[in-house]
Amino acid sequence: SAQRIEPVTAPDRVVFGCMVTIARDNGRVQTFRIVGEDEADPNKGSVSYVSPLARALLGKEAGDEAQLAGATVEITSIS
């Protein structure tokens, strides 16, 4: 049932398959790739598209903020 999609080369919003860099309130900067459930491995920098982190970020742009577990994160880059 898998469906092939064309990769987004320069996303302006957070979408499935992209890399997202966020800055947390405490100054910590993290980068994650949003992937399918079977590919997710947060320790290696990939999170499922259904994870709370990805759901909070999907559709947002660089510079936008999102709420995650009561804290604010800012999207600093998308690639």
Secondary structure, DSSP 8 states (H G I E B T S, - for coil): --------SS-SS--TT-EEEEEETTS-EEEEEEE-GGG-BGGGTEEETTSHHHHHHTT--TT-EEEETTEEEEEEEE-
